[in-house]
Amino acid sequence: MWIANCMDTVGDANIHSGRSFVLGWPTVNFLATLSSSERKEKWRSYLQRYIMQAKEKEQPKSIPLKILTENIKNCACDMNIPMELK
């Protein structure tokens, strides 16, 4: 899911861009128009924060990399090395 400010027109419709934002999903987008620009910013900020939190939970911070050491002398066990994702 993503969120963005909208343009002044979408298709044939005139949009109150100061009071509207777009919520996007892979297959469909939604236009939200609120009663004031302050309310729009409050809702947009709130939704953006929770979208980002959900994405952070979904994507791992590291991936365990298993290295087989059977052909390396003086190594008697497998190792897991965390790889940082950026």
PyMOL Python script that loads the backbone (N, CA, C, O; Angstrom):
from pymol import cmd

cmd.read_pdbstr("""\
ATOM      1  N   MET A   1       0.842  -1.167   0.000  1.00  0.00           N
ATOM      2  CA  MET A   1       0.000   0.000   0.000  1.00  0.00           C
ATOM      3  C   MET A   1       0.886   1.227   0.000  1.00  0.00           C
ATOM      4  O   MET A   1       1.967   1.218   0.588  1.00  0.00           O
ATOM      5  N   TRP A   2       0.434   2.282  -0.656  1.00  0.00           N
ATOM      6  CA  TRP A   2       1.169   3.539  -0.679  1.00  0.00           C
ATOM      7  C   TRP A   2       0.194   4.700  -0.577  1.00  0.00           C
ATOM      8  O   TRP A   2      -1.010   4.528  -0.769  1.00  0.00           O
ATOM      9  N   ILE A   3       0.715   5.879  -0.276  1.00  0.00           N
ATOM     10  CA  ILE A   3      -0.109   7.069  -0.120  1.00  0.00           C
ATOM     11  C   ILE A   3       0.628   8.241  -0.765  1.00  0.00           C
ATOM     12  O   ILE A   3       1.852   8.330  -0.671  1.00  0.00           O
ATOM     13  N   ALA A   4      -0.112   9.141  -1.421  1.00  0.00           N
ATOM     14  CA  ALA A   4       0.507  10.292  -2.080  1.00  0.00           C
ATOM     15  C   ALA A   4      -0.479  11.444  -2.171  1.00  0.00           C
ATOM     16  O   ALA A   4      -1.693  11.240  -2.159  1.00  0.00           O
ATOM     17  N   ASN A   5       0.053  12.652  -2.260  1.00  0.00           N
ATOM     18  CA  ASN A   5      -0.796  13.807  -2.544  1.00  0.00           C
ATOM     19  C   ASN A   5      -1.314  13.658  -3.961  1.00  0.00           C
ATOM     20  O   ASN A   5      -0.696  12.976  -4.779  1.00  0.00           O
ATOM     21  N   CYS A   6      -2.441  14.285  -4.263  1.00  0.00           N
ATOM     22  CA  CYS A   6      -3.006  14.125  -5.589  1.00  0.00           C
ATOM     23  C   CYS A   6      -2.887  15.399  -6.400  1.00  0.00           C
ATOM     24  O   CYS A   6      -2.600  16.470  -5.865  1.00  0.00           O
ATOM     25  N   MET A   7      -3.111  15.269  -7.700  1.00  0.00           N
ATOM     26  CA  MET A   7      -3.069  16.397  -8.627  1.00  0.00           C
ATOM     27  C   MET A   7      -4.400  17.127  -8.600  1.00  0.00           C
ATOM     28  O   MET A   7      -5.342  16.691  -7.939  1.00  0.00           O
ATOM     29  N   ASP A   8      -4.474  18.239  -9.320  1.00  0.00           N
ATOM     30  CA  ASP A   8      -5.706  19.021  -9.366  1.00  0.00           C
ATOM     31  C   ASP A   8      -6.813  18.348 -10.170  1.00  0.00           C
ATOM     32  O   ASP A   8      -7.994  18.615  -9.947  1.00  0.00           O
ATOM     33  N   THR A   9      -6.436  17.474 -11.109  1.00  0.00           N
ATOM     34  CA  THR A   9      -7.449  16.757 -11.889  1.00  0.00           C
ATOM     35  C   THR A   9      -7.070  15.284 -11.982  1.00  0.00           C
ATOM     36  O   THR A   9      -5.895  14.928 -12.070  1.00  0.00           O
ATOM     37  N   VAL A  10      -8.069  14.463 -11.960  1.00  0.00           N
ATOM     38  CA  VAL A  10      -7.902  13.025 -12.165  1.00  0.00           C
ATOM     39  C   VAL A  10      -8.942  12.639 -13.192  1.00  0.00           C
ATOM     40  O   VAL A  10     -10.141  12.663 -12.911  1.00  0.00           O
ATOM     41  N   GLY A  11      -8.485  12.282 -14.387  1.00  0.00           N
ATOM     42  CA  GLY A  11      -9.434  12.004 -15.460  1.00  0.00           C
ATOM     43  C   GLY A  11     -10.191  13.279 -15.797  1.00  0.00           C
ATOM     44  O   GLY A  11      -9.576  14.312 -16.063  1.00  0.00           O
ATOM     45  N   ASP A  12     -11.499  13.221 -15.789  1.00  0.00           N
ATOM     46  CA  ASP A  12     -12.337  14.382 -16.087  1.00  0.00           C
ATOM     47  C   ASP A  12     -12.765  15.142 -14.839  1.00  0.00           C
ATOM     48  O   ASP A  12     -13.407  16.186 -14.954  1.00  0.00           O
ATOM     49  N   ALA A  13     -12.433  14.654 -13.664  1.00  0.00           N
ATOM     50  CA  ALA A  13     -12.909  15.255 -12.412  1.00  0.00           C
ATOM     51  C   ALA A  13     -11.936  16.311 -11.899  1.00  0.00           C
ATOM     52  O   ALA A  13     -10.721  16.127 -11.969  1.00  0.00           O
ATOM     53  N   ASN A  14     -12.461  17.395 -11.394  1.00  0.00           N
ATOM     54  CA  ASN A  14     -11.656  18.390 -10.681  1.00  0.00           C
ATOM     55  C   ASN A  14     -11.570  17.953  -9.226  1.00  0.00           C
ATOM     56  O   ASN A  14     -12.574  17.597  -8.611  1.00  0.00           O
ATOM     57  N   ILE A  15     -10.371  17.986  -8.693  1.00  0.00           N
ATOM     58  CA  ILE A  15     -10.125  17.497  -7.339  1.00  0.00           C
ATOM     59  C   ILE A  15      -9.662  18.655  -6.466  1.00  0.00           C
ATOM     60  O   ILE A  15      -8.921  19.523  -6.926  1.00  0.00           O
ATOM     61  N   HIS A  16     -10.088  18.673  -5.230  1.00  0.00           N
ATOM     62  CA  HIS A  16      -9.598  19.631  -4.245  1.00  0.00           C
ATOM     63  C   HIS A  16      -8.282  19.083  -3.697  1.00  0.00           C
ATOM     64  O   HIS A  16      -8.267  18.424  -2.658  1.00  0.00           O
ATOM     65  N   SER A  17      -7.164  19.359  -4.405  1.00  0.00           N
ATOM     66  CA  SER A  17      -5.888  18.742  -4.031  1.00  0.00           C
ATOM     67  C   SER A  17      -5.421  19.136  -2.638  1.00  0.00           C
ATOM     68  O   SER A  17      -4.705  18.370  -1.995  1.00  0.00           O
ATOM     69  N   GLY A  18      -5.808  20.308  -2.158  1.00  0.00           N
ATOM     70  CA  GLY A  18      -5.435  20.718  -0.814  1.00  0.00           C
ATOM     71  C   GLY A  18      -6.126  19.921   0.266  1.00  0.00           C
ATOM     72  O   GLY A  18      -5.698  19.932   1.421  1.00  0.00           O
ATOM     73  N   ARG A  19      -7.205  19.219  -0.101  1.00  0.00           N
ATOM     74  CA  ARG A  19      -7.967  18.430   0.865  1.00  0.00           C
ATOM     75  C   ARG A  19      -7.996  16.941   0.526  1.00  0.00           C
ATOM     76  O   ARG A  19      -8.706  16.173   1.174  1.00  0.00           O
ATOM     77  N   SER A  20      -7.221  16.522  -0.496  1.00  0.00           N
ATOM     78  CA  SER A  20      -7.304  15.132  -0.976  1.00  0.00           C
ATOM     79  C   SER A  20      -5.944  14.455  -1.017  1.00  0.00           C
ATOM     80  O   SER A  20      -4.907  15.107  -1.142  1.00  0.00           O
ATOM     81  N   PHE A  21      -5.972  13.132  -0.908  1.00  0.00           N
ATOM     82  CA  PHE A  21      -4.787  12.313  -1.142  1.00  0.00           C
ATOM     83  C   PHE A  21      -5.229  10.996  -1.751  1.00  0.00           C
ATOM     84  O   PHE A  21      -6.407  10.637  -1.716  1.00  0.00           O
ATOM     85  N   VAL A  22      -4.260  10.283  -2.308  1.00  0.00           N
ATOM     86  CA  VAL A  22      -4.535   9.013  -2.986  1.00  0.00           C
ATOM     87  C   VAL A  22      -3.963   7.878  -2.155  1.00  0.00           C
ATOM     88  O   VAL A  22      -2.814   7.940  -1.716  1.00  0.00           O
ATOM     89  N   LEU A  23      -4.763   6.843  -1.939  1.00  0.00           N
ATOM     90  CA  LEU A  23      -4.303   5.594  -1.337  1.00  0.00           C
ATOM     91  C   LEU A  23      -4.169   4.593  -2.470  1.00  0.00           C
ATOM     92  O   LEU A  23      -5.122   4.355  -3.211  1.00  0.00           O
ATOM     93  N   GLY A  24      -2.997   4.011  -2.604  1.00  0.00           N
ATOM     94  CA  GLY A  24      -2.769   3.073  -3.689  1.00  0.00           C
ATOM     95  C   GLY A  24      -2.560   1.659  -3.211  1.00  0.00           C
ATOM     96  O   GLY A  24      -1.980   1.411  -2.154  1.00  0.00           O
ATOM     97  N   TRP A  25      -3.037   0.755  -4.002  1.00  0.00           N
ATOM     98  CA  TRP A  25      -2.904  -0.679  -3.773  1.00  0.00           C
ATOM     99  C   TRP A  25      -2.516  -1.261  -5.122  1.00  0.00           C
ATOM    100  O   TRP A  25      -2.795  -0.628  -6.140  1.00  0.00           O
ATOM    101  N   PRO A  26      -1.899  -2.411  -5.188  1.00  0.00           N
ATOM    102  CA  PRO A  26      -1.440  -2.920  -6.489  1.00  0.00           C
ATOM    103  C   PRO A  26      -2.512  -2.972  -7.585  1.00  0.00           C
ATOM    104  O   PRO A  26      -2.191  -2.785  -8.759  1.00  0.00           O
ATOM    105  N   THR A  27      -3.751  -3.215  -7.233  1.00  0.00           N
ATOM    106  CA  THR A  27      -4.758  -3.372  -8.295  1.00  0.00           C
ATOM    107  C   THR A  27      -5.767  -2.234  -8.369  1.00  0.00           C
ATOM    108  O   THR A  27      -6.529  -2.162  -9.333  1.00  0.00           O
ATOM    109  N   VAL A  28      -5.796  -1.342  -7.381  1.00  0.00           N
ATOM    110  CA  VAL A  28      -6.790  -0.268  -7.369  1.00  0.00           C
ATOM    111  C   VAL A  28      -6.275   0.901  -6.529  1.00  0.00           C
ATOM    112  O   VAL A  28      -5.514   0.700  -5.582  1.00  0.00           O
ATOM    113  N   ASN A  29      -6.689   2.118  -6.874  1.00  0.00           N
ATOM    114  CA  ASN A  29      -6.356   3.315  -6.106  1.00  0.00           C
ATOM    115  C   ASN A  29      -7.638   3.952  -5.605  1.00  0.00           C
ATOM    116  O   ASN A  29      -8.694   3.817  -6.223  1.00  0.00           O
ATOM    117  N   PHE A  30      -7.540   4.655  -4.470  1.00  0.00           N
ATOM    118  CA  PHE A  30      -8.691   5.332  -3.888  1.00  0.00           C
ATOM    119  C   PHE A  30      -8.340   6.794  -3.659  1.00  0.00           C
ATOM    120  O   PHE A  30      -7.215   7.112  -3.273  1.00  0.00           O
ATOM    121  N   LEU A  31      -9.281   7.669  -3.892  1.00  0.00           N
ATOM    122  CA  LEU A  31      -9.107   9.088  -3.634  1.00  0.00           C
ATOM    123  C   LEU A  31      -9.874   9.435  -2.359  1.00  0.00           C
ATOM    124  O   LEU A  31     -11.072   9.171  -2.258  1.00  0.00           O
ATOM    125  N   ALA A  32      -9.183  10.023  -1.393  1.00  0.00           N
ATOM    126  CA  ALA A  32      -9.825  10.456  -0.151  1.00  0.00           C
ATOM    127  C   ALA A  32      -9.848  11.977  -0.147  1.00  0.00           C
ATOM    128  O   ALA A  32      -8.801  12.613  -0.273  1.00  0.00           O
ATOM    129  N   THR A  33     -11.031  12.565  -0.004  1.00  0.00           N
ATOM    130  CA  THR A  33     -11.186  14.012   0.105  1.00  0.00           C
ATOM    131  C   THR A  33     -11.822  14.313   1.449  1.00  0.00           C
ATOM    132  O   THR A  33     -12.896  13.803   1.767  1.00  0.00           O
ATOM    133  N   LEU A  34     -11.151  15.144   2.236  1.00  0.00           N
ATOM    134  CA  LEU A  34     -11.625  15.466   3.574  1.00  0.00           C
ATOM    135  C   LEU A  34     -12.167  16.892   3.626  1.00  0.00           C
ATOM    136  O   LEU A  34     -12.068  17.635   2.650  1.00  0.00           O
ATOM    137  N   SER A  35     -12.728  17.263   4.745  1.00  0.00           N
ATOM    138  CA  SER A  35     -13.410  18.548   4.871  1.00  0.00           C
ATOM    139  C   SER A  35     -12.464  19.742   4.961  1.00  0.00           C
ATOM    140  O   SER A  35     -12.878  20.870   4.690  1.00  0.00           O
ATOM    141  N   SER A  36     -11.192  19.520   5.337  1.00  0.00           N
ATOM    142  CA  SER A  36     -10.238  20.628   5.431  1.00  0.00           C
ATOM    143  C   SER A  36      -8.827  20.122   5.145  1.00  0.00           C
ATOM    144  O   SER A  36      -8.558  18.924   5.226  1.00  0.00           O
ATOM    145  N   SER A  37      -7.929  21.049   4.810  1.00  0.00           N
ATOM    146  CA  SER A  37      -6.543  20.650   4.548  1.00  0.00           C
ATOM    147  C   SER A  37      -5.865  20.161   5.835  1.00  0.00           C
ATOM    148  O   SER A  37      -4.993  19.294   5.782  1.00  0.00           O
ATOM    149  N   GLU A  38      -6.258  20.709   6.977  1.00  0.00           N
ATOM    150  CA  GLU A  38      -5.691  20.263   8.253  1.00  0.00           C
ATOM    151  C   GLU A  38      -6.087  18.822   8.546  1.00  0.00           C
ATOM    152  O   GLU A  38      -5.260  18.019   8.979  1.00  0.00           O
ATOM    153  N   ARG A  39      -7.337  18.503   8.312  1.00  0.00           N
ATOM    154  CA  ARG A  39      -7.814  17.127   8.538  1.00  0.00           C
ATOM    155  C   ARG A  39      -7.144  16.167   7.553  1.00  0.00           C
ATOM    156  O   ARG A  39      -6.792  15.045   7.916  1.00  0.00           O
ATOM    157  N   LYS A  40      -6.969  16.614   6.304  1.00  0.00           N
ATOM    158  CA  LYS A  40      -6.273  15.801   5.292  1.00  0.00           C
ATOM    159  C   LYS A  40      -4.867  15.468   5.773  1.00  0.00           C
ATOM    160  O   LYS A  40      -4.461  14.307   5.742  1.00  0.00           O
ATOM    161  N   GLU A  41      -4.116  16.485   6.222  1.00  0.00           N
ATOM    162  CA  GLU A  41      -2.741  16.256   6.670  1.00  0.00           C
ATOM    163  C   GLU A  41      -2.686  15.342   7.885  1.00  0.00           C
ATOM    164  O   GLU A  41      -1.787  14.510   7.999  1.00  0.00           O
ATOM    165  N   LYS A  42      -3.637  15.492   8.785  1.00  0.00           N
ATOM    166  CA  LYS A  42      -3.683  14.619   9.967  1.00  0.00           C
ATOM    167  C   LYS A  42      -3.889  13.166   9.549  1.00  0.00           C
ATOM    168  O   LYS A  42      -3.169  12.284  10.016  1.00  0.00           O
ATOM    169  N   TRP A  43      -4.866  12.902   8.672  1.00  0.00           N
ATOM    170  CA  TRP A  43      -5.148  11.543   8.217  1.00  0.00           C
ATOM    171  C   TRP A  43      -4.015  10.988   7.359  1.00  0.00           C
ATOM    172  O   TRP A  43      -3.638   9.825   7.502  1.00  0.00           O
ATOM    173  N   ARG A  44      -3.471  11.820   6.465  1.00  0.00           N
ATOM    174  CA  ARG A  44      -2.382  11.366   5.591  1.00  0.00           C
ATOM    175  C   ARG A  44      -1.168  10.984   6.425  1.00  0.00           C
ATOM    176  O   ARG A  44      -0.549   9.947   6.186  1.00  0.00           O
ATOM    177  N   SER A  45      -0.826  11.814   7.400  1.00  0.00           N
ATOM    178  CA  SER A  45       0.307  11.531   8.283  1.00  0.00           C
ATOM    179  C   SER A  45       0.081  10.255   9.094  1.00  0.00           C
ATOM    180  O   SER A  45       0.978   9.419   9.215  1.00  0.00           O
ATOM    181  N   TYR A  46      -1.112  10.116   9.643  1.00  0.00           N
ATOM    182  CA  TYR A  46      -1.475   8.936  10.426  1.00  0.00           C
ATOM    183  C   TYR A  46      -1.363   7.659   9.578  1.00  0.00           C
ATOM    184  O   TYR A  46      -0.748   6.678   9.997  1.00  0.00           O
ATOM    185  N   LEU A  47      -1.953   7.686   8.406  1.00  0.00           N
ATOM    186  CA  LEU A  47      -1.915   6.509   7.535  1.00  0.00           C
ATOM    187  C   LEU A  47      -0.497   6.208   7.064  1.00  0.00           C
ATOM    188  O   LEU A  47      -0.085   5.048   7.034  1.00  0.00           O
ATOM    189  N   GLN A  48       0.254   7.251   6.693  1.00  0.00           N
ATOM    190  CA  GLN A  48       1.632   7.045   6.237  1.00  0.00           C
ATOM    191  C   GLN A  48       2.479   6.387   7.322  1.00  0.00           C
ATOM    192  O   GLN A  48       3.263   5.484   7.033  1.00  0.00           O
ATOM    193  N   ARG A  49       2.325   6.831   8.560  1.00  0.00           N
ATOM    194  CA  ARG A  49       3.084   6.259   9.675  1.00  0.00           C
ATOM    195  C   ARG A  49       2.781   4.767   9.833  1.00  0.00           C
ATOM    196  O   ARG A  49       3.699   3.963   9.998  1.00  0.00           O
ATOM    197  N   TYR A  50       1.498   4.392   9.782  1.00  0.00           N
ATOM    198  CA  TYR A  50       1.144   2.982   9.963  1.00  0.00           C
ATOM    199  C   TYR A  50       1.481   2.125   8.752  1.00  0.00           C
ATOM    200  O   TYR A  50       1.759   0.935   8.901  1.00  0.00           O
ATOM    201  N   ILE A  51       1.463   2.699   7.569  1.00  0.00           N
ATOM    202  CA  ILE A  51       1.926   1.964   6.379  1.00  0.00           C
ATOM    203  C   ILE A  51       3.410   1.651   6.525  1.00  0.00           C
ATOM    204  O   ILE A  51       3.835   0.523   6.272  1.00  0.00           O
ATOM    205  N   MET A  52       4.208   2.652   6.937  1.00  0.00           N
ATOM    206  CA  MET A  52       5.649   2.441   7.105  1.00  0.00           C
ATOM    207  C   MET A  52       5.940   1.418   8.205  1.00  0.00           C
ATOM    208  O   MET A  52       6.830   0.582   8.049  1.00  0.00           O
ATOM    209  N   GLN A  53       5.205   1.475   9.304  1.00  0.00           N
ATOM    210  CA  GLN A  53       5.406   0.498  10.386  1.00  0.00           C
ATOM    211  C   GLN A  53       5.098  -0.916   9.905  1.00  0.00           C
ATOM    212  O   GLN A  53       5.822  -1.855  10.238  1.00  0.00           O
ATOM    213  N   ALA A  54       4.047  -1.073   9.137  1.00  0.00           N
ATOM    214  CA  ALA A  54       3.689  -2.400   8.616  1.00  0.00           C
ATOM    215  C   ALA A  54       4.755  -2.910   7.663  1.00  0.00           C
ATOM    216  O   ALA A  54       5.094  -4.094   7.691  1.00  0.00           O
ATOM    217  N   LYS A  55       5.289  -2.036   6.821  1.00  0.00           N
ATOM    218  CA  LYS A  55       6.344  -2.441   5.883  1.00  0.00           C
ATOM    219  C   LYS A  55       7.617  -2.841   6.623  1.00  0.00           C
ATOM    220  O   LYS A  55       8.293  -3.789   6.224  1.00  0.00           O
ATOM    221  N   GLU A  56       7.950  -2.124   7.699  1.00  0.00           N
ATOM    222  CA  GLU A  56       9.130  -2.467   8.482  1.00  0.00           C
ATOM    223  C   GLU A  56       8.991  -3.837   9.131  1.00  0.00           C
ATOM    224  O   GLU A  56       9.965  -4.587   9.200  1.00  0.00           O
ATOM    225  N   LYS A  57       7.802  -4.174   9.604  1.00  0.00           N
ATOM    226  CA  LYS A  57       7.564  -5.488  10.202  1.00  0.00           C
ATOM    227  C   LYS A  57       7.641  -6.590   9.149  1.00  0.00           C
ATOM    228  O   LYS A  57       8.104  -7.696   9.427  1.00  0.00           O
ATOM    229  N   GLU A  58       7.185  -6.277   7.948  1.00  0.00           N
ATOM    230  CA  GLU A  58       7.123  -7.262   6.873  1.00  0.00           C
ATOM    231  C   GLU A  58       8.499  -7.621   6.334  1.00  0.00           C
ATOM    232  O   GLU A  58       8.756  -8.786   6.035  1.00  0.00           O
ATOM    233  N   GLN A  59       9.380  -6.650   6.206  1.00  0.00           N
ATOM    234  CA  GLN A  59      10.681  -6.901   5.599  1.00  0.00           C
ATOM    235  C   GLN A  59      11.723  -7.151   6.684  1.00  0.00           C
ATOM    236  O   GLN A  59      11.849  -6.354   7.614  1.00  0.00           O
ATOM    237  N   PRO A  60      12.466  -8.244   6.577  1.00  0.00           N
ATOM    238  CA  PRO A  60      13.458  -8.568   7.598  1.00  0.00           C
ATOM    239  C   PRO A  60      14.624  -7.584   7.580  1.00  0.00           C
ATOM    240  O   PRO A  60      14.981  -7.046   6.532  1.00  0.00           O
ATOM    241  N   LYS A  61      15.213  -7.357   8.756  1.00  0.00           N
ATOM    242  CA  LYS A  61      16.389  -6.491   8.858  1.00  0.00           C
ATOM    243  C   LYS A  61      17.666  -7.239   8.473  1.00  0.00           C
ATOM    244  O   LYS A  61      18.665  -6.626   8.100  1.00  0.00           O
ATOM    245  N   SER A  62      17.622  -8.553   8.566  1.00  0.00           N
ATOM    246  CA  SER A  62      18.781  -9.354   8.177  1.00  0.00           C
ATOM    247  C   SER A  62      18.304 -10.704   7.659  1.00  0.00           C
ATOM    248  O   SER A  62      17.201 -11.157   7.967  1.00  0.00           O
ATOM    249  N   ILE A  63      19.147 -11.319   6.881  1.00  0.00           N
ATOM    250  CA  ILE A  63      18.870 -12.646   6.329  1.00  0.00           C
ATOM    251  C   ILE A  63      19.969 -13.578   6.811  1.00  0.00           C
ATOM    252  O   ILE A  63      21.146 -13.310   6.570  1.00  0.00           O
ATOM    253  N   PRO A  64      19.613 -14.672   7.492  1.00  0.00           N
ATOM    254  CA  PRO A  64      20.663 -15.599   7.918  1.00  0.00           C
ATOM    255  C   PRO A  64      21.266 -16.296   6.695  1.00  0.00           C
ATOM    256  O   PRO A  64      20.544 -16.824   5.849  1.00  0.00           O
ATOM    257  N   LEU A  65      22.567 -16.290   6.618  1.00  0.00           N
ATOM    258  CA  LEU A  65      23.290 -16.924   5.517  1.00  0.00           C
ATOM    259  C   LEU A  65      24.026 -18.125   6.089  1.00  0.00           C
ATOM    260  O   LEU A  65      24.927 -17.978   6.915  1.00  0.00           O
ATOM    261  N   LYS A  66      23.640 -19.306   5.646  1.00  0.00           N
ATOM    262  CA  LYS A  66      24.252 -20.534   6.152  1.00  0.00           C
ATOM    263  C   LYS A  66      25.455 -20.876   5.271  1.00  0.00           C
ATOM    264  O   LYS A  66      25.337 -20.994   4.052  1.00  0.00           O
ATOM    265  N   ILE A  67      26.600 -21.029   5.910  1.00  0.00           N
ATOM    266  CA  ILE A  67      27.832 -21.357   5.189  1.00  0.00           C
ATOM    267  C   ILE A  67      28.248 -22.768   5.582  1.00  0.00           C
ATOM    268  O   ILE A  67      28.494 -23.053   6.754  1.00  0.00           O
ATOM    269  N   LEU A  68      28.320 -23.633   4.601  1.00  0.00           N
ATOM    270  CA  LEU A  68      28.758 -25.006   4.863  1.00  0.00           C
ATOM    271  C   LEU A  68      30.275 -25.039   4.862  1.00  0.00           C
ATOM    272  O   LEU A  68      30.918 -24.541   3.937  1.00  0.00           O
ATOM    273  N   THR A  69      30.839 -25.627   5.900  1.00  0.00           N
ATOM    274  CA  THR A  69      32.293 -25.596   6.079  1.00  0.00           C
ATOM    275  C   THR A  69      32.934 -26.972   5.966  1.00  0.00           C
ATOM    276  O   THR A  69      34.019 -27.190   6.506  1.00  0.00           O
ATOM    277  N   GLU A  70      32.298 -27.884   5.287  1.00  0.00           N
ATOM    278  CA  GLU A  70      32.824 -29.248   5.262  1.00  0.00           C
ATOM    279  C   GLU A  70      34.160 -29.367   4.547  1.00  0.00           C
ATOM    280  O   GLU A  70      34.913 -30.294   4.843  1.00  0.00           O
ATOM    281  N   ASN A  71      34.491 -28.474   3.622  1.00  0.00           N
ATOM    282  CA  ASN A  71      35.760 -28.543   2.890  1.00  0.00           C
ATOM    283  C   ASN A  71      36.807 -27.562   3.421  1.00  0.00           C
ATOM    284  O   ASN A  71      37.859 -27.386   2.806  1.00  0.00           O
ATOM    285  N   ILE A  72      36.526 -26.924   4.557  1.00  0.00           N
ATOM    286  CA  ILE A  72      37.480 -25.973   5.138  1.00  0.00           C
ATOM    287  C   ILE A  72      38.124 -26.636   6.346  1.00  0.00           C
ATOM    288  O   ILE A  72      37.434 -27.099   7.254  1.00  0.00           O
ATOM    289  N   LYS A  73      39.468 -26.678   6.349  1.00  0.00           N
ATOM    290  CA  LYS A  73      40.196 -27.297   7.469  1.00  0.00           C
ATOM    291  C   LYS A  73      39.974 -26.498   8.751  1.00  0.00           C
ATOM    292  O   LYS A  73      39.794 -25.281   8.712  1.00  0.00           O
ATOM    293  N   ASN A  74      39.988 -27.178   9.859  1.00  0.00           N
ATOM    294  CA  ASN A  74      39.850 -26.600  11.194  1.00  0.00           C
ATOM    295  C   ASN A  74      38.482 -25.971  11.446  1.00  0.00           C
ATOM    296  O   ASN A  74      38.358 -25.135  12.341  1.00  0.00           O
ATOM    297  N   CYS A  75      37.472 -26.338  10.700  1.00  0.00           N
ATOM    298  CA  CYS A  75      36.107 -25.861  10.927  1.00  0.00           C
ATOM    299  C   CYS A  75      35.225 -27.086  11.109  1.00  0.00           C
ATOM    300  O   CYS A  75      35.093 -27.903  10.197  1.00  0.00           O
ATOM    301  N   ALA A  76      34.624 -27.216  12.280  1.00  0.00           N
ATOM    302  CA  ALA A  76      33.858 -28.412  12.581  1.00  0.00           C
ATOM    303  C   ALA A  76      32.355 -28.191  12.573  1.00  0.00           C
ATOM    304  O   ALA A  76      31.606 -29.134  12.831  1.00  0.00           O
ATOM    305  N   CYS A  77      31.880 -26.973  12.283  1.00  0.00           N
ATOM    306  CA  CYS A  77      30.437 -26.736  12.355  1.00  0.00           C
ATOM    307  C   CYS A  77      29.990 -25.752  11.273  1.00  0.00           C
ATOM    308  O   CYS A  77      30.798 -25.049  10.666  1.00  0.00           O
ATOM    309  N   ASP A  78      28.677 -25.728  11.056  1.00  0.00           N
ATOM    310  CA  ASP A  78      28.080 -24.740  10.153  1.00  0.00           C
ATOM    311  C   ASP A  78      27.982 -23.406  10.881  1.00  0.00           C
ATOM    312  O   ASP A  78      27.936 -23.369  12.111  1.00  0.00           O
ATOM    313  N   MET A  79      27.949 -22.313  10.129  1.00  0.00           N
ATOM    314  CA  MET A  79      27.831 -20.987  10.731  1.00  0.00           C
ATOM    315  C   MET A  79      26.659 -20.240  10.104  1.00  0.00           C
ATOM    316  O   MET A  79      26.371 -20.404   8.918  1.00  0.00           O
ATOM    317  N   ASN A  80      26.001 -19.440  10.888  1.00  0.00           N
ATOM    318  CA  ASN A  80      24.976 -18.521  10.404  1.00  0.00           C
ATOM    319  C   ASN A  80      25.492 -17.099  10.591  1.00  0.00           C
ATOM    320  O   ASN A  80      25.833 -16.699  11.704  1.00  0.00           O
ATOM    321  N   ILE A  81      25.549 -16.355   9.524  1.00  0.00           N
ATOM    322  CA  ILE A  81      26.048 -14.976   9.565  1.00  0.00           C
ATOM    323  C   ILE A  81      24.911 -14.054   9.166  1.00  0.00           C
ATOM    324  O   ILE A  81      24.406 -14.164   8.048  1.00  0.00           O
ATOM    325  N   PRO A  82      24.485 -13.135  10.053  1.00  0.00           N
ATOM    326  CA  PRO A  82      23.419 -12.197   9.671  1.00  0.00           C
ATOM    327  C   PRO A  82      23.948 -11.167   8.675  1.00  0.00           C
ATOM    328  O   PRO A  82      25.013 -10.585   8.878  1.00  0.00           O
ATOM    329  N   MET A  83      23.203 -10.950   7.610  1.00  0.00           N
ATOM    330  CA  MET A  83      23.565  -9.959   6.610  1.00  0.00           C
ATOM    331  C   MET A  83      22.598  -8.790   6.737  1.00  0.00           C
ATOM    332  O   MET A  83      21.387  -8.972   6.613  1.00  0.00           O
ATOM    333  N   GLU A  84      23.114  -7.608   6.979  1.00  0.00           N
ATOM    334  CA  GLU A  84      22.280  -6.422   7.131  1.00  0.00           C
ATOM    335  C   GLU A  84      21.739  -5.994   5.768  1.00  0.00           C
ATOM    336  O   GLU A  84      22.480  -5.938   4.787  1.00  0.00           O
ATOM    337  N   LEU A  85      20.441  -5.694   5.718  1.00  0.00           N
ATOM    338  CA  LEU A  85      19.804  -5.195   4.506  1.00  0.00           C
ATOM    339  C   LEU A  85      19.668  -3.691   4.593  1.00  0.00           C
ATOM    340  O   LEU A  85      19.284  -3.162   5.636  1.00  0.00           O
ATOM    341  N   LYS A  86      19.972  -3.006   3.532  1.00  0.00           N
ATOM    342  CA  LYS A  86      19.836  -1.546   3.528  1.00  0.00           C
ATOM    343  C   LYS A  86      19.089  -1.106   2.308  1.00  0.00           C
ATOM    344  O   LYS A  86      18.868   0.090   2.117  1.00  0.00           O
TER     345      LYS A  86
END
""", "prot")
cmd.dss("prot")
cmd.show_as("cartoon", "prot")
cmd.util.cbc("prot")
cmd.orient("prot")
